[in-house]
Amino acid sequence: MKTAQSIFSEASNISELMAYKDCDREQIHLLGHIQPHGILIGINESELKIVQISENTTQFFNLSASTFIDQPLSILFPQNQIDILVSAFSHGSLEAFNPIKLTVQIKRKKYLFQGVMHRSDGLLILELEPLPKDGNSRLSFYYLAKSAAVNVRKAQDFEEMIDLLVNEVREITEYDRVVIYKFDTNNSGAVIAEAKAEKQESLLGLHYPASDISEIARKLYCKNWLRIIVDLNYQPVPIIPPKNPLTQETLDLSLSTLRSVSKFHVEYLQRMGVSASLGISLINAGKLWGMIVCHHYKPKYIDYETRKACEFLGQIMSVEIVNKHEQDLKKAQEKIKAVQSKLKQNIFNKYQSINQSFTPDTNDLLDLVNAQGAVICLDNRLSEIGECPPQKIISELISWLEHKSQDIFHTSCLSQLYPEAIKIKDQASGLLAISIVLNHTSYHIIWFRSEVIQTVNWAGDPNKLGNLDDVLDPSPQRSFELWKETVKAKSLPWDEVEIEAALELRSTLMLAALEFSQQSLKLEAERAHVASQAKSNFLARMSHELRTPLNAILGCTQLMHHENSLTQTLGEYVSIISHSSEHLLNLIDDVLEMSKIEAGKIVLEETKFDFYLFLNNLQEMLQIKAKDKKLQLIFAIHPNCPQYIKADERKIRQILLNLLGNAIKFTSKGYVLLRVSPLDIEEVSSKVVIHFEVEDSGLGIAPEEIDKLFEAFVQTASGRATQTGTGLGLVISQQFAHFMGSQITVNSMLNKGTIFQFDIAVEQFSSEDIEINQQIDLEQPAVVITEEESTQASSTSLRILLVEDNTFNQMIALRLLAKLGYQADCAINGLEVLKALELKSYDLIFMDLQMPEMDGLEATRRIRLIEKDALPTNKIKIVAMTANAMAEDRENCILVGMDDFISKPVRIDDLATVLKKFQRYSNANSA
């Protein structure tokens, strides 16, 4: 017997690589062949002409396939059948017409077929399968499928449900064996239900390695729910001509029911003794959860109606998986509320310490997440519950967790990430921890799960390899005999419900930490600092949590704006959603900026820059808004203003954007004017004071409102009337001005206009003393990607890895990249990134920061450690793509070795800018 660690290291390094080398390279949707039990016809819809056809027409019509190429449909179908087809073609969804009963007439001979239609690569694909001579249709199978679905839904629990399902599918299809195969998180899988003929040996409980199903096959199973093989020993039928005449590429058969099968899959099934098979996908939340797999030990044809009945059952089962999960979640949440109620009562009992508050009942805290032991570390005081490791090891483990800086961390194999934990596998093979750092004090609750030694039954030894050069047999298995693997140093995995329970408790822990911190502080200044820090942390957390869904919303609106099929009405709706989301994002940014100001976290960031270019960019940026309102936007720059200065460019830009933006917003006619001039100073110095004035011909501000103008969340009457803005823009601008040693003043007359003024002291330089880096301004007009540029990007495409654990954000990022002409592989955490880099090289990684198992900062550290001896030109470019929008987040990313930073919500313009920069870099290196 071998341990899990040795098995997975060997299997990953040898057999997995061997399997992926050939199987994953094979484009199984572009094989150019079909199975011989039907005919495939590629039709040019506009001309109703046959442009491609399978070569087995002689078998069915005694005519060679070349006879039909470039011929009208009338060579096969009488006019009344063509009319039926044309009627179906005119509808957007062909699925509603499948299957369609068709009569082929060649000369005076008629042939009855069942037709299935779909579109691919600009062609209408018609697949014909012969009907029985008696013409009986098996529509009754739909009713049988509905009856079977009712039976499955009556199941008392999940085990009964899957057992009923395999028996119902076997009754409908009459296959020798039907199993349900469920995938694990690492893409390996196991047989969890089985219905079979009595003489067949059972496969129930057997595990299969991830390499048994290639990544391309998994994607096809998500596209096409059904896959049938009638006779495993068939001779593949080529399609002629081999290339689609419209694209000059091999025809994409992803949606084909007749598509030929990979030679690797054929050999795999032959080793199992299978002669015919049917696969039905089980999909949950857009991911392949598992499959219903039917095997027969001699050739077997299943008609389309029966196959659709099975597909219907598969879809019902996919829905039931979600329903069952929601039921389990609801029960767990009720349990969590009861435990939390006890904890909260104790927290606010002023006679108890914080440690006592979290130990009302030993079993409560353990039962919350089904753990065997727990440690509470609050303000350097440790409390132990249940079975725990020695305190010395606990202290080292806490230091390791603090270094990770994660709100929640969980793993079912601690020793894989923290090798020292192998010594405590009996108490802590699995770990779940919640953490808070408040006023330089750490608070942790850590749960432990003991080692569960498991015997995993594999369908063949995943280490039993033959000749590594045998490319015709890439599967790691050479036999399907039972092989047992002993898995050690692992606990039962933490499920989603338990992780959510821990997150809920973290909120309670935060309340307790704040409560007891306030009680322990002796000075008012210390209490104010803790409150400010807590608020800042809370707002930063909320900013991240709000930016994450906003990324999906704004991503979708950007994608919809690029759709040619978008109607005017829908376009208006999309614009409203986009505008409202941008307004919400501005509010989040303003609140976050205020929290940083109040927490004393803003710093002076002086840089050298071209002041003239800065003002020119600012004017271009605001000119569009001014033109929309038919206003004159005038920038009056005194000729004695220095061109090259050193100052905090970002803060000056935000002040001017706020003042000029407000002026444009509240001026209905006339002008908005910016005056910029130097003030005379007496002492001889490189310092110069620049005076700024923003004047408008707008509504003006009432005298009684001016005194409250710079108070947070206070708006003028005109601001309230427009129902726009956050009431924070002027407050932030005034704080920035104070920070740079100035003050914004205002003079206004109702119905006449308003003037805002402030002065900023800067350091001036001559052009000989300064080297100006012309940086890209991210607020310039949108980047427009032309068709030529998109084609060029595709032809010299970067190898991109997208690291994102949120399903929706992953989908949005992939589609934004696709709009720009790029494709990407995906990973959901740092561990997956490191595994992906072992199998494939990448030019560019878009890296999320907050992820389970291993975060983006740790993954970047490890990548840079691996690359420490590599030349700079050979290092992977890593770009942070995160909802963490604080300045320190950007600094942390750069410190660990990242090359750039994109904050969420991701805008297609920012993405295009980064991609163009690294595309040029990649092209220069390759040249």
N, C-alpha and C positions, 0 to 999 in steps of 0.2 A: 504493500500500500504506500502511496505517496501523499505528502501534505499538499494543501491547496496552493501554498506558495511555490513549491517546486513544479507542480502541475501547470499553473498558469504562466510561470516564467518560461518553461520549456515550450508549452503549447503556443504561447504568444510569439516567442522568438523564432520558432521553427515551423510548426505546422500551420499556424495562422498566416505567416508570411507566404508560405508555399501556396496555400489555398488562394489567397488574394492575388498572388502574382498572375495567375491565369484567369480564374473565374471572374474576378472583379474587372479585369480588362476587357472581357468579352462583352460586346455590345449586343445583348441577346434580343433587343428589340429591332436590330438592324441586320438580321441574319439573311434576309432576302429569300427565305424559303417558308413553305407552309406544310402542314400535315395533309395527307392525301385523301381524307374523307370528305373534302369539299373543294370548291373552286373559289379563288379570289379574283375579283375584277376591279381594276382601277379606272374610274370614269372621269373624263373632263366634263364637268357639269355644264359649262357654258355652251359646249358643242354637242353634248350627249354622245360622246365618242369614247370608245374603249382605247385606253392608252397603255394599260398594263394588264396582264392576265397570267394566272398560274399555268404551268406547262402540262397539267394533267387533263386537258380538254379531250384528248384522244380517248382517255379512259371513260369519259362520260358521253361524248358526242361523236366519236370517231372522226374528229377533225383536229388538225394540229393547232397549237396555240397561235402560231403566226397568222393563221387564217383570220383571226379576230382583231389583230392589232390595227389601230387607226380606222376601225370600221364603226359605223353608227350602231346604236343599241338595237336597231331593228334586225341586225343579223342574228340576235338571240331571242328577242321578245316581240310578240305581236303588238300592235298599236295600243290595244286596251291595257296591256301590262305596262307599256311605257308611260301611258297616262297616269297609272297608279304610282309609278316610281317618281315621275315629275312632281306629282302632287305632294309626295313625301319629301322630295328634295327641297321644296319651297319653304318648308318649316325649319325654324332654327334648331329644334331638338329632334334628332332622328330616333332617339331612344323610344319615344312614344309610339313609333310605328313598328318597332322590332318585337317579334319576328313578323315578316310579311310573306304570305304565300304567293309564289310566283310560278308561272308556266313558261318554260323555255320551248320555243318552237323552231326547229331547224328542218327546213323543207316541210314535210308533212308529219314529221314525228314530234311528239310532245313529251316533255319531261317535267315532273313536278318537283319543285324545290322549296325549301324554307330559306328566306333571305334575311340577313342581318346587315345593317348599314352603320357606317360611321365615317367621319372625315379625317384625313391625315395628309399633311404636306400639300394642301391645295387640291387634293383629289377626293372624290366621293368613292369610298371603298364599299363594295357590295360582296358579301361572302355568301355562297350558296351551298347548302347541304341538302342532299336528296331526301324527299319525303318517302315514307313507306308506300307501297303500291296501293294499299287499301285506303290511304289518305286520311287515316284516323289521326286527329289531333289530340294531344294529351293535356288539354286545358284543365282537366280535372285535377292536375297536379297543383295548380294554383290554390284550389280549394283545400287540397290535402295539406299544402304548406301553411295555410291560414289555421287549419285545425291543429297542425303540429305546433305552431307558434302559441296558440292558446294553451296547449298542454305544457309547454316550456314555462310559460309565465305563471302557471299554478304551482311551480316548484317552491318548496318551503325554504330552501337555502341554495347557495351557489353550487354546492356539490351535486345536489339533486338536479339542478337546472342543466348543468353540462352533461350529466349522465343521460337525461331525457333527450337532449339535443342530438347526441351522437346516434342514439337509437332511432330517432325520428328520421334523420338524414339517411341512415342505412336502410330503413324501411322504404323510403322514397326511391333511392338510387339502386338498391340491391347489390351494392358493392360488397366484396368479401370483408373489408375492414374499413371502419371510420374512426378517426381519432381527432381529438382537439389538442393542438400543440400551442403552448403559451410561451412567449418570449420573456426573458429576463432583462434587467437593465443593461447588461453587457452583450445583449443580442444572442446569447446562447438560449436554449429553451428546453422544455420538457413536455412529455405527453401526460396530460392531466385527466383525460377521459377516453374511453375506448368502447366500441361495439364491434364484435368480430364473429366470424364463423367459428364453430366449436374447435375445429382441428388446428386453427391458427395459433401460433405462439404469441403470448401477450407482449405488447410494447408499453403497457401502462407504467408510468414512472420513469421511463428511460429519458436521459438527457442527451442533447446533441449540441456540439460546439457551434459558435457563431459563424464559423467559416463554412458550414454546410449550406448556408444560403448567402449568396453574394449581395453586396449593397445595391447593385443595379436591380437584382431580382426583387429585393425588398421594396424598392421604389415602384416597380411595376405592379406589385401586389397591392399597393395603395391606389394606383391608377385604375387597375382592372381587377374587380373583386373575384373573378372566376378564371380558372386555368384548367383546361382539359387535355389529356393525352389519351387518345383512343387505342392506339397500339404502339407500344414502346419500340417495336422492331420495324417501324415504318421506314420507308425511303423518303427523305425530304424532297418536296417538289419545288423547283426554282420558279421565281417570278420573272417573266420576260416583258420587255427588256429589263435587265437588272437595275437600271437607274430610272428614277422618276423623271419623265421628260420635262416636267415643270421646274424641278430643282437640280437635276443632274446628280442627285444623291440617292442612296439606298432608301427604299420606302420604310417609314417608321411604322412598325406593326404593334405598337404598345397596346392599342385597343382591339387588336384582332383576336377573334375566337379561334382561328385556324393557325395562328403563329407557330412556327416550328420551335423545337425545344433545343436548348443547349446540349451539346454532346456530353458535357460534364454531368448534367442532370440525368441524362439517359443512362450513363454508366453507373451513376449513384443508385438509381432505382433498380437497375439490372442486378446489382450486388444484393439488393434486398429481395430479389425474386419477383418484383412487381412487373405486370404487363400493361396495366392501364391505371390512370389516376385522375383525380379531380381535386383541385384545391380551391377553397373558399376563404377569402380574407375576413378577419375580424379586426375592425378598426375602431379605435377609441381616441377621441380628441385629435383626429388627424394623424395618428400614429398607428403602426401595425402592432396590435396587441397580441395577436396570435393567428392561427389558421385552423379551419376544419379540413382535414386531409383524408381523402377516400382512396383506397388501394384495391385493385382487383388483380387476380393472378392469372388471368387470360384476357385477351383483347375485349374491350367493352365500349360500346357507343351509347352516349346519353343524349337524348334530343334536347333542343334549346329550351323548351318549356320546362322540362325537368330541371335543367341547370338553373333557370331563373327562379324556380321554386326554392332550390337550395340557397341561391344568393339571397333571396328574401329572408330565409331563416337566419343566414349569417348576419344580415343587417339588423334583424330583430335582436339577436344575441348581443351585437355590439351596443345597442341601446340599453339592454338589460344590465350589461357590465357597469355602465354609468349609474343606472338607477340603484344597483346594489351598493355601489360605493357611497352614493349620497345617503342611503339608509344607514350604513355603518357610521358615516360622518355625523349624522344627526344624533345617533345614540351616544357617540363619544362626546359630542359637545354638551349634552345634558349632564354627563358625568363630570366634565370639566367645570361647568358652572357650579355644581355642588361643592367641589373641592375649593374653587376660588372663593366662594362665599365664606367658607370657614377661614381661609387665609386672610381675607380682607378684614374680617371682624377682629382678628388678632393684631393685624398691622396697626390699627388705630386705637388699640388698647395702650394708653400711655404708660402703664405700669410694666410693660414687657419690653425686652430688648428686641432688636431686629432679628437676631438669631432665633429667639423664642417664637417670634411671629410666624416663622416658616417651618416650625416643627409642632403643629397642633396635634398631629396624629401621625405616627411613623408611616402607616400604610397609605395615608392620603397622598403624600408626595410621590411615593413609589408607584401607586396604582394609577396616578395621572398619566404616566407614559409606559407603564408595564415594565419597570426596571427592578433589578435585584438590590441595588444600592444607590446612595446619593450622598453628595458632599455639598454643604452650604458654606460658601466663603464670603463673608460680609465684613468689610472693613478689617481684613487680615485675621478674622476669627473664624475657625473651622468648626463645623458640626457635621458629624457622620451619622448616616442612617443606613441600616441594613449591611450588606456585604461590600466593603470598600477596600482599596489598596492601602498600604502603609502611608502614614502622613508625609514622610520624606518624599515619596514618589508623587503623592498628590500635589505637594508644593511645586515640584519640578514640572508637573503636568499643567498646573495653573499658569506658571511662567510661560510655557509654550503656547497656551491658549491666548494669553495677553498679547504675545508677539503677533498672533494671527489677526487680532483686532476685528473679530467678527461678532455681530450681535447674537447669532446662533450658529452652532457648529455640530455636525453629527456624522458618524461613520459606524459601520458595522464591522470594520477591520482596522482597529486603531494602530496595530503594529505595522500595517502597511504604510501609514503616514508618519508614525512616531515609533521608530524601531525599538526604543527602550521599553515600549509597552508589552513586548513579548514576555517579559518577566511577570506581568500581572494579568495574563490572559485569562486566568481562572476567575478573576473578579471583574476585569475591564477589557474584554475583547471588543465590546461595543461601547460607544460614548455619545452622549447628547448633552450639550452645554449651552446655557444662556448667559450673557455677560453684559455688564454695564460699567462704564468708567465715568465717575462723577466727582469733580473737584479733586482729581488725582487719586481717587480711591476706587478700588476695584470691587465689584460685586458679582459673584458667580453662583449659579446652581448647576451642578454636574451630576448627571445620572449615568450609572454603569449597568452594562449587561454582561453576564458571564459567557464564557466560551460554550458554544453548542457544537460538539463534534458530530458532523453529519456524514452519512454515507451516500454519495451521489452515484446513481447507476447510469453509466454512459452506454450508448449504443456503439460499442467499440472503443478501444483504447485511443484517446486523442494524442498520445505520444508515439503510437506504433507506426513509424514511418518506414517506407521502403526507399527506393532510389529517389533522391531529391531532384534529379534531373528529369524525372518522368512527368513531363508536362501534360500527358494524357490522363493522369490520375492525380489531380491536385488535392483531393479530399484527404484530411488527416486520418481518415479511417480506412483500414485495410480489411476490416471484418465488422460484422454487426453483432458479434457475440457480446454478451453482457460483460462489462468491465466496471469494477467498483473503485471509486476514488474517495479517500477519507479527507474531508475538509476540516482543517484545524485553525485555531486563532481567529475565528469569526463568531459573531453573535447573530441572533435573529435580526433582520434589518428593521430600522425605525420606519414605520409607515407614515403616510402623509398626515393622518389624524393625530398621531403622537407628536409630530413636529409642530403642527398648528397649536396643540395644547401647550407645548413649551413656549411658543411665541406669545400666546395669551398670558401665560404666567409672567413672562418678561415685563409686560405692561404693569402687572401688579407689583413686581419687584422694583420697577422704576418709581412707583408711587411710594413704596416703603422706603426706598433709598432717599428720596427727597424729604419725606417726613422725618426720618431719623437724623438725616444730615442737618436739617434746620434746627432740630432739638439740641444737637450737639454743638452747634456754632455759638461762640460766646460774644462775638462782636457783630454789630450790624453790617459792617463792611464785608465780613466773611459771608454772611447770609445773602447779601445782595449779589456777591460774586457767584455763589453756588446757583442761585435762582437764575441769574443771567446765563451762566454756563449751561444749565439744564434746558433753558428755553432755546438757546442757540443750538444745542444738540438735537432737541426735539424738532425745531424748525428745519434743520439740515436733513433730518430723517424724513420729515414730511415732504420736504422739497423733492427728495429722491423718490418717495412713494408716489407723489403726484406726477412727477416727470415721466415715470415709467408708463402709466396708461396714456399720458399725453403724447408720448412717442408713437404709440400705436394709432391714436386719433389723427395726429398731424401727418404721420406716415401715410395713412390711408387717403387723406385728402390730397396729398401730393401725387400719389399714384393715380387717383381719379382725375385730377386735373390734366394728366397726360393721356387720358383715354379719348380716342377719336369719337367713340360712340356716345359720349356724354351729351345729353340733350341740354337745351338752354335752361330749362326749369331745374333739372338735377344739378347743373352747373352752379345755379344760384344757391341751391341748398348746400352744395359743397363749400362754396365761398363763405356762407354764413357760419358753417361749422368751423372752417379754417380761421375765420376772423375771431370767433368767440374763443377758440382754443388759444390763439395767440394772445388775446386779452388776458385769459387765465394764466398763461405762462408769464406774461409781464407782471401780473400781480404776485405770482410766486417769487419771481426774481426780486421784486421790490421788497417784499416782506423779508426775504432772505438777506438782502443787503442791509435792511434795518437791523436785523438780528446781529449781523456782524459789527455794525456800528455800535450798538448798545453793549455788545460783549467786548468792545475794544480790540477787535481783530483786524480792523483795516490798517494798512500800512502804506507809507509813501513809496510808490514804485516809479522813480524818476528814470527816464531813458532819454537818449538823444534822438531827435527826429526833425524832419523837414516841416516847419510850421506852415509854410505856404501850401505844400502838398496836403497837409492835414486839413486846412481850411477848404481847399478845393474839393477834396473828397467829401467833406461834410456838406458843402453846398450841393454837390451832385446827388447826394443821398436824399436831401430834403426837397430838391427841386420837383420831384414827381408829385409829392403831396401838395406843394404850392400850386403847381399847374392844374391839378384836379379841382382846386377851389378858385382858379383864375386869379391868384394873388401874385404880386411882384415879390420875389425873394431877392433881396439886395445884400451883398457882402461888400462893405466899404472898408478896405484895408489900407491903413496909413503906409506910405512908402518907406517910412523909417522903421517899420516893424522888422525885427531880426528874422532871418529865414531859418537859421538853424538854432534850436534851443534845447535845453535839458529841463524837463518837467515831468509831471505825472500825466502822460498823454491820455490814459484811459479815463481818469477822473474829470479832466477838462472836457473831453468829448461827451461824457455823460451829462455834465452840467449844461453844456450848450445844446445837446439833443433835447433835454427836458425843456429848457427855456424856449428854444426855437419851435419845438414840436407843439408846446402849449400855445405859442403865439399863432401858429398856423391853424391850430384846432379852433381857437376862439376868435378868429378874425374872418368875417364873412366877405369883406371886400377891401380893396386898397393894397396894403403892402406889409411886409415883415422885413425889418432892416437889422443887420448885425454890423456894428461899428467896432473895429479893432485898432487900437492906437497905443504907442508907448508913452509912458509918463516920464517927465524929466526927473532925474534923481541927482542929488548934489554930489555924493561921494563917487570917486572914480572906481568903478568896479565892473566885473563882467556880468553882474546882476542887472536886470532891467525889469521894471514893472509894466505889465501889459494890461491895459484897460479894455474891458468888454462891455458893450451895451447892446441889449436886444430890445428893439422898439417895434410896436405894431400899431395899426389903426383900427383895433378891434373894439370890443364892448366895454372894456375898462373894468376896474374893480372898485366896489364901494368902499369908502374910508373905514367903515366898521368891520370890513372883512380882511383888510390888509394886516391887522395885528395878529390874526389867527392863520395867516397864509402859510406859515412854515410849521404848523402843528400837524402831527401824523393823522391821517384819515380824515382831514378837514378839507372840504372843497368849497369853492366859491359858488355863487348862485348860477353862473353860467356853466360851471362844471357839473353841478347837479342837474341842470336842464338837459345837458347832452347825455347824461348817464354814462360817461366814459371816464377812464382814469382810475387810479387806485387811491388818490389822496396822499401818496408817498413820494412822488417825483420831486416836488420842491423841497420836502424835508431832507431827502437824500442829497440833493444838490447843495443845500445850505450846509449840511454836515461835511460834505467833501470840500466846500469852500473854506469852512473853519479849519479843516485839517491842513489845508495848504496856506493858512495864515490870512484868510480873506473873509469877506462877508458879502452876501447878496443883499442889495437894497432895491426898493421898488417905489416908483412914483406912478400914479394912475389917475385918470379922470374918466368918469362914466361917459360912454358913447364917444370918447375922444381917442383913447388908446392907453397903452401901458409901456413903461420902460423899466427893465431889470438891468442892474449894473453890478459888476464885481471886478476886482483887480487881482492878478496873480503875478508873484515875483518868480522870474525864471532866469536861468543862466544862458547867456548867448555865446555862440561860437561862429567862427568863420568857416567857409567851405573847405579851407585847407586843414582845419583842425578836427574835422569830423568826417567819419565814413558813414554815409547813410545807407542802411539796408532797406531796400524797397520791399517792405513786407506786404503780403496780400491782406487787404482789408476785407474781413469776413462780412462786413455790412454793405459791400458793393452790390450793384444790381445782380440779379440771379444769373448763374452760369447756364448758358444754353448749349446743350449737347446736340450737334448736328448729326444727321444720319451717317455722314462720312466719318466723323469722329467716333461714333458708336461702332461702326464697322471696323475701324482701325483698332479700337480698344479690344474688340473681340479677336482680331487676327493676331494681336500681340498681347494677349490677355495675361494679366497677373495671376499667379496661383495664390488664391486668397482663402484664408481660414477665418470663418466668423465664429466667435465664441460668445454665446448668449444663452442663458438658461430660461428666459421667458419665451414661451412658444409664439405669442403674438409678435413680440419685438423681433424674434428670429425671422418670422415670415415677412414682416415689413422690410427689414434690412435686406433680405435676399431679393425682394422685388424691386427695391430702390436700386440695388446693384445691377439687376437685370435691365432696368431702364437705361442705365449708363453703359450697358454692353458688357457687364462682367458677371461671372458665376463664382460661387464660393461653396466650400465644404463647411460643415457645421460641427461644433462641439458645445457641450453644455456646462463644462467646468474645466478647471486647470489640469486635472488628471487626464481627461480626454485629449486635451491639447498635446500633452507630452507623449501620449500613445500615438496620436496622429502624426507627430513629427518623426516618430520611429519608422512609420510606413511611407511617408511622402514628404517632399520638401516644398516649402511655401515661400513666396516673395513677401507677403503682407498678411499680418494678423490683425483683425479688429477685435479687441479684447475688452469684454465686460469686466467690471471690478468685483461686484458682490455676487458670488456664486457658491453653491454648496461644494463640499469635499475639499476643493482648493480654489482660492480666489484668484483674481487676475494679477494682483501684485506679486503673489508668491509664484505663480506660473511664469511671469516675466523674469523674476529673479533667477529661477532655475534655467530658463532658456539662455539668459545672458551668461550664466555660469558654464553651461555646455559650450557656448560660443567664445569663451574667454581667449582662446588662442587663434580665433578666426580673424581674417582681414575685415575691416569695416564694410567693404563692398560685398562681402559674403554673408553678412549678418541679416537676419530676418527683420524687416521693418514692422514695428508693433505700434498700433494706434489705439489708445484708450477710447472706447465708445461706451459712455456711462452716464447714468442719471445723477452721479455725484458731482455737483456743480460748484463746490467750494474751491477757493483759490488754492488751499492746501492740498486738495485732491489732485489738482493739476501738477503741483510741485512734487507730490509723492510719486506720481506716474513717471515724471521725468527722472526723478532720483533713482528709481529701480531700473531704468534703462529703456523706457518707452520713447518713441520718436515723435509722437504727435498726440493730440487730444481732441476728441469731438464729444460735446456734451449732448445729452438727450433733452428734448426731442431732436432727432437727427434730421437735418434739412438736406435735401438732395444737392443744393448748391455747395454746402460744406463738404459733403461726401465726394462730389465731383472734383472739388479743388484738391483734396487730399489724394484722390486716385490719380489725377493728372500729374501731381508732383512726383509720386512714387512710380508712375508709369514712365515718366521721363528719366527718372533715376535708374529704373530697371533697363530701359532701352539703351541708356548710355553705358551701363555696365556690360550688357550683352554685346554692344558694338565694340 
